[in-house]
Amino acid sequence: MSVALVYTVQPHILNGTVVRIEADLSRGLHSFSIVGLAGKAIEESKDRISSAIKHSGFESPKSKNQKITISLSPADLKKEGPLFDLPIAIAYLVASGEVVSSDDTIYVGELGLDGSLRPVRGVLNVVMTAKKAGYKKVIVPNENATEASLIDDITIYKANNLLEVVRHLDEKHQEHSPLPIQPTTKIDEDSWSDSEITLEDIKGQESAKRALVIAAAGRHNVILVGPPGTGKTMLARAFQGLLPPLSREETLAVTAIYSTLSSDHAVTTKPPFRAPHHTASHTALVGGGSNPKPGEVTLAHKGVLFMDEFPEFERRSLDALRQPLEDRVVSISRIQNQALFPADFILVAAMNPYRESENGTTNLARAMQETYKGKISGPILDRIDLWIEVPHIDYETLTNLERPKGETEKARQQILTARQKQKIRLTESLANTNAEMTSRDIDFYITLNKEVADLLKLSSEKLNLSPRSYHRLLKVARTIADLDGAEHIETKHVLEALQYRVNI
């Protein structure tokens, strides 16, 4: 007998590896072995596969006196997950002469004992890898078909059970119509999603609202500082509704991350909003493990990472934010494995400057410094663009029953217009928004007149700005100018940007 060969993909974050599945049948006492660094779920698949084959109308592998050897290659790649059930079953049926498989097809799916196909994780990554590697067709469980069809120019077939796949592959089994083709899923890039809390729900705090509009327009990091109960969490929740819907490329990137973690996630253009509790472990926040897995910073990719009670997080977790805030990726290194996960998020931090009761001071920066004694390092604060004070509001404002109308819609329109200006300006750059600009982009795309340059020079000397702080000040000023519809940065834009500077 010749060796049967079929293909599948081992998914990773944003990519995957094509895996060759070889099946060899030889005479002898019955045995079923899987080699090639197979994980526990794959090792346990032998009984599932045998039962599924039997209940699909074929002779069970266990009823034959034969030695079954399944090889997964590359042999040094760790294989994990039940998605290998279907390709291993097809490889066995090809080796036993029941069906014929083509070399341009990828198979994924978990098998039930009755032969039914169940959804698996990482299907989007599988299809992206298959297309990149030149494969023409992918056969997936019916529940995964919508996600798989997000990728253009590759044919997606959906199946409910193993027998449907067999009938599709071999003419002699085609008693019914072959597998249906899943049409390409369309993504509505213009669909804004509403958050539970809007700007209209927040009374007062006009300065904080203005700062959030600036942050959303340029994708700037912010920190909200104020006593308990002043609306910091509400502002952060409202911020989610100010972010424009994800583009097609961003939707695919976000879906690919969540696809590797769950098989029942929804495909959406809504930017992620992650709010880990301050007791979250370092690994849960940043990612890690012996076989590195993504953390909250990666799950917030292209969205918002909201860290309430910011100084209460572990010191090493806060310091670990340096890399993702600067490079928009996080690197996890282990002795046996290394991983580079995407982490392009907007940081929204909130904190109470008092650990005990309020002492009446209005200098929240000094109160924070005295309370936490450097818990938040200078390099982290240097990477935050906007410092927003959220003070108590007066009784009259709080009890005012009139709700402003159209505040959120107006802010969205301003943000969308500013984003479009940035996209046009940065056409030749890898950046899409002002916050993503490099120092080279700043020199190339931002032109300063003498008056603005003199103001920036004076501010840098008086405030002792670091080069990073100077560049971030310019980026914020550029975003304010975009919201103002100005072609170039003016002194008023710089002065407003200075008001949001981290002042400790």
Legacy VTK file of the C-alpha trace (Angstrom):
# vtk DataFile Version 3.0
C-alpha trace
ASCII
DATASET POLYDATA
POINTS 504 float
0.000 0.000 0.000
1.142 3.520 -0.746
1.276 6.255 1.860
-1.797 8.536 1.846
-1.221 12.270 2.152
-3.612 15.055 3.153
-3.058 18.553 4.524
-4.245 20.722 7.377
-2.927 23.775 9.249
-1.786 24.268 12.838
-3.036 27.796 13.676
-1.048 30.360 15.640
-1.814 34.001 16.477
-2.341 35.789 13.111
-0.761 32.920 11.121
-0.320 29.167 10.961
1.835 26.300 9.693
0.805 23.814 7.016
0.942 20.267 8.389
1.333 17.153 6.222
-0.675 14.180 7.484
0.605 10.864 6.185
-1.211 7.576 6.773
0.344 4.136 6.322
-1.499 0.816 6.717
0.414 -2.429 7.081
-0.471 -5.991 8.049
-0.130 -7.152 11.605
-1.877 -7.007 14.941
-4.119 -3.969 15.254
-2.447 -0.796 16.462
-3.119 2.895 15.926
-0.212 5.246 16.506
0.146 8.980 15.866
3.677 10.400 15.696
4.973 13.945 15.289
4.720 15.842 18.611
0.965 15.350 18.919
-0.777 16.968 21.884
-3.149 15.224 24.263
-6.271 16.123 22.257
-4.747 14.521 19.142
-3.597 11.413 21.020
-7.146 10.944 22.285
-8.579 11.339 18.777
-7.978 7.678 17.872
-11.211 6.461 19.458
-13.229 9.423 18.128
-11.956 8.813 14.601
-12.589 5.056 14.709
-16.143 5.526 15.966
-16.858 8.317 13.453
-15.643 6.157 10.560
-17.807 3.236 11.722
-20.949 5.358 12.094
-20.362 6.884 8.658
-20.904 3.491 7.030
-17.328 2.259 6.713
-15.572 -0.627 8.396
-14.061 0.449 11.692
-10.249 0.569 11.811
-10.434 -1.447 15.027
-12.091 -4.381 13.256
-9.125 -4.942 10.949
-5.838 -6.667 11.678
-3.618 -3.844 10.535
-1.065 -1.463 11.887
-2.092 2.166 11.364
0.615 4.810 11.483
-0.256 8.500 11.223
2.650 10.922 10.828
2.293 14.673 11.393
5.045 16.789 9.894
7.023 18.932 10.423
7.817 16.542 13.245
9.401 19.182 15.496
6.285 21.418 15.528
3.952 21.007 18.503
0.491 19.987 17.216
-2.519 20.838 19.348
-6.286 20.811 19.125
-9.122 18.593 17.842
-9.070 20.170 14.374
-6.810 17.268 13.288
-9.689 14.749 13.622
-11.123 15.261 10.138
-7.823 15.281 8.196
-6.593 12.163 10.040
-9.873 10.368 9.245
-9.628 11.373 5.579
-5.988 10.249 5.474
-7.001 6.824 6.818
-9.853 6.477 4.287
-7.526 7.468 1.439
-4.939 4.910 2.605
-7.620 2.191 2.781
-8.813 2.982 -0.750
-12.238 4.346 0.215
-11.790 7.883 -1.156
-9.393 9.982 -3.224
-8.166 13.352 -1.975
-6.676 16.217 -3.999
-3.455 18.005 -3.087
-5.077 21.462 -3.189
-7.444 20.910 -0.242
-7.088 21.697 3.468
-9.248 19.855 6.028
-10.160 21.005 9.556
-12.760 19.799 12.033
-13.438 17.889 15.229
-15.353 14.621 14.893
-18.112 13.381 17.163
-18.552 9.673 17.798
-21.440 9.638 15.332
-19.324 11.233 12.594
-20.691 14.749 13.031
-18.358 17.688 12.517
-17.975 20.163 15.356
-16.537 23.693 15.260
-12.900 24.284 16.135
-10.705 27.240 17.048
-8.371 29.100 14.704
-10.271 28.564 11.448
-9.601 32.080 10.139
-5.868 31.609 10.691
-6.109 28.241 8.925
-7.722 29.761 5.831
-5.287 32.703 5.695
-2.352 30.295 5.873
-3.899 27.987 3.263
-4.410 30.850 0.819
-0.863 32.122 1.349
0.515 28.618 0.761
-1.378 28.291 -2.548
-4.190 25.894 -1.601
-7.474 26.306 -3.481
-10.073 24.719 -1.177
-10.755 24.409 2.557
-13.346 22.077 4.065
-14.612 23.243 7.461
-17.445 22.435 9.909
-20.689 24.216 9.116
-20.460 26.423 12.240
-17.031 27.734 11.159
-18.039 28.529 7.582
-18.967 32.199 8.104
-15.634 32.968 9.742
-13.673 30.991 7.131
-15.345 32.850 4.261
-13.978 36.209 5.424
-10.981 35.475 3.208
-11.398 36.173 -0.512
-10.135 34.125 -3.470
-10.247 30.700 -1.825
-13.156 28.248 -1.952
-14.774 27.313 1.353
-16.881 24.145 1.624
-18.988 23.532 4.715
-19.927 20.084 6.011
-22.076 18.715 8.808
-20.457 15.291 9.091
-17.708 13.010 7.815
-19.979 11.242 5.330
-20.749 14.523 3.552
-17.020 15.138 3.111
-16.488 11.613 1.742
-19.352 11.994 -0.745
-17.887 15.263 -1.885
-14.455 13.744 -2.474
-15.382 10.545 -4.303
-17.932 10.186 -7.090
-18.951 6.678 -6.083
-20.183 8.056 -2.754
-22.039 11.039 -4.219
-25.589 9.785 -3.634
-26.500 13.353 -2.678
-25.278 16.750 -3.870
-21.681 17.677 -3.004
-20.835 20.062 -0.180
-22.348 23.544 -0.457
-19.988 26.435 -1.118
-19.973 29.158 1.536
-20.276 32.627 -0.064
-17.731 35.245 0.966
-18.776 37.041 4.158
-19.130 40.797 3.725
-17.867 43.189 6.401
-19.811 46.387 7.057
-17.018 48.878 7.740
-19.470 51.760 8.285
-21.351 50.194 11.178
-20.747 52.129 14.418
-21.510 50.188 17.582
-23.075 51.858 20.590
-21.656 51.407 24.064
-23.827 51.039 27.149
-22.741 54.511 28.307
-22.596 57.560 26.035
-21.297 61.092 26.464
-24.880 62.256 27.081
-24.999 60.083 30.227
-22.088 61.967 31.820
-22.993 65.268 33.429
-20.305 67.920 33.457
-16.665 66.906 32.902
-16.561 68.841 29.613
-12.767 69.062 29.678
-12.479 65.282 30.077
-14.936 64.686 27.232
-12.915 66.977 24.972
-9.741 65.070 25.833
-11.422 61.734 25.001
-12.432 63.066 21.582
-8.784 64.013 20.959
-7.636 60.579 22.133
-10.106 58.774 19.871
-9.219 60.944 16.869
-5.472 60.296 17.096
-5.447 56.980 19.042
-3.611 58.564 21.964
-3.088 56.939 25.375
-4.841 58.644 28.297
-4.900 58.533 32.086
-7.952 59.675 34.049
-7.131 60.978 37.522
-9.676 61.945 40.120
-11.353 61.097 43.435
-13.777 58.155 43.668
-17.199 58.600 42.105
-16.358 61.438 39.719
-17.084 59.479 36.529
-13.732 58.020 35.457
-15.132 54.581 34.666
-18.146 56.070 32.884
-15.844 58.186 30.724
-13.785 55.111 29.834
-16.914 53.146 28.911
-18.203 56.046 26.805
-14.837 56.197 25.039
-15.545 52.799 23.483
-18.471 54.268 21.549
-16.290 57.048 20.104
-13.946 54.726 18.230
-14.664 54.295 14.496
-15.533 50.773 13.295
-12.597 48.586 12.337
-11.505 48.392 8.721
-11.574 45.048 6.913
-7.865 44.448 7.600
-8.276 45.342 11.276
-11.357 43.116 11.586
-9.429 40.174 10.168
-6.516 40.806 12.552
-8.786 40.992 15.614
-10.880 37.993 14.556
-7.732 35.947 13.961
-6.659 36.543 17.575
-10.010 35.629 19.099
-10.393 32.694 16.699
-7.411 30.907 18.252
-8.984 31.224 21.717
-12.628 30.347 21.058
-14.751 28.678 18.391
-17.941 30.647 19.154
-16.790 34.262 18.882
-18.676 36.710 16.662
-17.200 38.467 13.640
-17.583 42.174 14.355
-16.142 45.538 13.378
-16.481 46.766 16.968
-13.076 47.603 18.485
-12.269 45.320 21.446
-12.641 46.727 24.951
-10.702 44.832 27.611
-10.931 45.770 31.282
-8.805 43.393 33.398
-9.154 43.623 37.175
-6.156 45.026 39.025
-5.647 41.622 40.691
-4.973 40.013 37.287
-1.693 38.128 37.167
1.273 39.266 35.129
0.783 36.375 32.703
-2.930 37.130 32.275
-2.152 40.743 31.429
0.933 40.428 29.229
0.756 36.799 28.092
3.076 33.889 28.695
3.146 30.296 29.853
5.481 27.442 28.903
3.752 27.430 25.525
3.180 31.205 25.163
-0.422 32.343 25.026
-1.688 35.903 24.454
-2.716 38.135 27.364
-5.041 41.105 27.736
-2.689 43.458 25.871
-3.078 41.248 22.785
-6.822 40.734 23.231
-7.128 44.550 23.177
-5.389 44.735 19.772
-6.925 47.527 17.645
-9.163 48.462 20.577
-8.975 49.728 24.163
-7.185 48.389 27.232
-8.910 49.949 30.240
-6.902 49.607 33.453
-8.928 50.863 36.391
-7.055 51.475 39.654
-3.901 51.683 37.550
-1.311 51.839 40.377
-2.829 48.774 42.047
-1.571 46.467 39.274
1.693 44.610 39.874
4.747 46.800 39.383
6.304 44.396 36.897
3.031 44.254 34.932
2.994 48.033 34.608
6.641 48.100 33.558
5.910 45.369 30.991
3.617 47.825 29.206
6.652 49.737 27.951
7.171 47.525 24.901
3.550 47.366 23.653
3.024 51.095 24.242
6.114 51.905 22.189
6.396 49.099 19.616
2.745 47.921 19.564
3.846 44.316 20.004
4.736 42.176 23.024
7.557 39.651 23.004
7.284 36.496 25.128
10.514 34.510 25.482
10.841 31.054 27.005
13.654 28.497 26.917
11.812 26.252 24.467
9.643 28.776 22.694
9.413 32.448 21.736
6.414 34.393 20.496
5.746 37.902 19.215
2.124 38.920 19.733
0.422 42.043 18.323
-0.568 44.613 20.974
-1.659 47.799 19.188
-4.151 49.236 21.672
-5.189 52.551 23.200
-4.392 52.578 26.902
-7.071 54.189 29.055
-5.861 54.184 32.658
-7.881 55.443 35.619
-6.737 56.051 39.153
-7.712 57.564 42.467
-4.832 59.730 43.787
-5.829 58.953 47.373
-5.512 55.567 49.009
-7.329 56.751 52.138
-9.827 59.633 52.388
-9.478 62.846 50.395
-7.426 65.572 52.028
-8.914 68.469 50.090
-5.933 69.163 47.847
-6.564 70.130 44.241
-3.083 69.108 43.133
-3.975 65.565 42.105
-0.547 64.909 40.621
1.222 65.607 43.914
-1.398 63.572 45.818
-0.761 60.632 43.524
2.993 60.956 43.923
2.754 61.018 47.718
0.280 58.129 47.865
1.978 55.662 45.550
5.607 56.774 45.939
6.717 56.060 42.416
4.614 52.927 41.880
4.120 54.088 38.292
7.536 54.524 36.709
8.559 57.607 34.755
8.996 55.711 31.456
5.374 54.538 31.639
4.027 58.035 32.329
6.224 59.321 29.513
4.319 57.056 27.111
0.914 58.491 28.077
-0.194 61.355 25.846
-3.081 62.886 27.769
-3.365 63.500 31.530
-7.054 64.146 32.280
-8.186 65.395 35.671
-11.712 64.340 36.623
-12.719 66.472 39.653
-15.961 66.541 41.607
-18.852 68.299 39.860
-21.120 70.798 41.571
-24.577 69.914 42.855
-26.439 72.057 40.317
-24.800 70.274 37.371
-25.415 66.865 38.925
-29.130 67.480 39.492
-29.771 69.089 36.117
-32.349 66.886 34.378
-31.667 68.248 30.898
-29.649 65.857 28.754
-27.612 67.258 25.847
-28.695 65.858 22.502
-26.427 64.682 19.715
-23.218 65.012 21.743
-21.956 61.533 20.838
-22.957 61.843 17.195
-21.189 65.203 16.876
-18.041 63.788 18.474
-18.103 60.776 16.142
-18.308 62.997 13.082
-15.369 65.100 14.291
-13.323 61.975 14.983
-14.140 60.391 11.623
-13.208 63.585 9.754
-9.911 63.842 11.659
-9.108 60.174 10.992
-9.726 60.676 7.265
-7.375 63.661 7.228
-4.676 61.577 8.912
-5.165 58.681 6.496
-4.744 60.973 3.490
-1.721 62.750 4.994
0.032 59.513 5.967
-0.570 57.688 2.692
3.148 57.064 2.137
3.758 56.067 5.760
3.199 52.805 7.635
1.246 54.829 10.218
-2.516 55.368 9.924
-3.047 57.796 12.814
-1.044 60.554 14.484
-0.157 58.453 17.535
1.525 55.863 15.293
3.885 58.353 13.630
7.604 57.760 14.047
10.141 60.552 14.549
10.896 60.353 10.819
7.184 60.770 10.023
7.000 63.788 12.326
9.899 65.467 10.546
8.400 64.700 7.141
4.693 65.387 7.655
4.614 68.153 10.283
5.677 71.651 9.235
6.048 74.284 11.953
6.010 78.048 11.476
8.404 80.222 13.477
5.856 81.230 16.114
4.919 77.601 16.875
8.563 76.491 16.806
9.512 79.211 19.310
6.623 78.199 21.605
7.688 74.540 21.470
11.290 75.467 22.210
10.281 77.593 25.191
7.941 74.870 26.501
10.620 72.189 26.161
13.111 74.276 28.128
10.677 75.336 30.863
9.129 71.885 31.325
12.308 69.894 30.674
10.589 67.680 28.099
12.296 64.476 27.018
12.551 63.819 23.260
9.718 61.291 23.602
7.519 63.803 25.445
8.303 66.440 22.823
7.250 64.134 19.996
4.087 63.104 21.809
3.244 66.760 22.389
3.579 67.365 18.650
1.358 64.378 17.851
-1.386 65.575 20.181
-1.145 69.112 18.774
-1.429 67.690 15.256
-4.586 65.783 16.254
-6.111 68.925 17.786
-5.342 70.770 14.538
-7.061 67.975 12.566
-10.163 68.293 14.749
-10.026 72.048 14.168
-9.742 71.567 10.403
-6.410 73.417 10.295
-3.813 72.645 7.656
-0.891 73.351 9.988
-0.356 73.351 13.743
-1.052 76.752 15.337
-0.031 78.110 18.729
-3.507 77.500 20.186
-3.211 73.821 19.311
0.134 73.559 21.100
-1.204 75.414 24.143
-4.164 73.043 24.396
-1.869 70.033 24.017
0.299 71.368 26.873
-2.758 71.380 29.153
-2.977 67.600 28.787
0.673 66.951 29.463
1.482 64.544 32.301
2.542 67.038 34.965
4.546 64.983 37.439
LINES 1 505
504 0 1 2 3 4 5 6 7 8 9 10 11 12 13 14 15 16 17 18 19 20 21 22 23 24 25 26 27 28 29 30 31 32 33 34 35 36 37 38 39 40 41 42 43 44 45 46 47 48 49 50 51 52 53 54 55 56 57 58 59 60 61 62 63 64 65 66 67 68 69 70 71 72 73 74 75 76 77 78 79 80 81 82 83 84 85 86 87 88 89 90 91 92 93 94 95 96 97 98 99 100 101 102 103 104 105 106 107 108 109 110 111 112 113 114 115 116 117 118 119 120 121 122 123 124 125 126 127 128 129 130 131 132 133 134 135 136 137 138 139 140 141 142 143 144 145 146 147 148 149 150 151 152 153 154 155 156 157 158 159 160 161 162 163 164 165 166 167 168 169 170 171 172 173 174 175 176 177 178 179 180 181 182 183 184 185 186 187 188 189 190 191 192 193 194 195 196 197 198 199 200 201 202 203 204 205 206 207 208 209 210 211 212 213 214 215 216 217 218 219 220 221 222 223 224 225 226 227 228 229 230 231 232 233 234 235 236 237 238 239 240 241 242 243 244 245 246 247 248 249 250 251 252 253 254 255 256 257 258 259 260 261 262 263 264 265 266 267 268 269 270 271 272 273 274 275 276 277 278 279 280 281 282 283 284 285 286 287 288 289 290 291 292 293 294 295 296 297 298 299 300 301 302 303 304 305 306 307 308 309 310 311 312 313 314 315 316 317 318 319 320 321 322 323 324 325 326 327 328 329 330 331 332 333 334 335 336 337 338 339 340 341 342 343 344 345 346 347 348 349 350 351 352 353 354 355 356 357 358 359 360 361 362 363 364 365 366 367 368 369 370 371 372 373 374 375 376 377 378 379 380 381 382 383 384 385 386 387 388 389 390 391 392 393 394 395 396 397 398 399 400 401 402 403 404 405 406 407 408 409 410 411 412 413 414 415 416 417 418 419 420 421 422 423 424 425 426 427 428 429 430 431 432 433 434 435 436 437 438 439 440 441 442 443 444 445 446 447 448 449 450 451 452 453 454 455 456 457 458 459 460 461 462 463 464 465 466 467 468 469 470 471 472 473 474 475 476 477 478 479 480 481 482 483 484 485 486 487 488 489 490 491 492 493 494 495 496 497 498 499 500 501 502 503
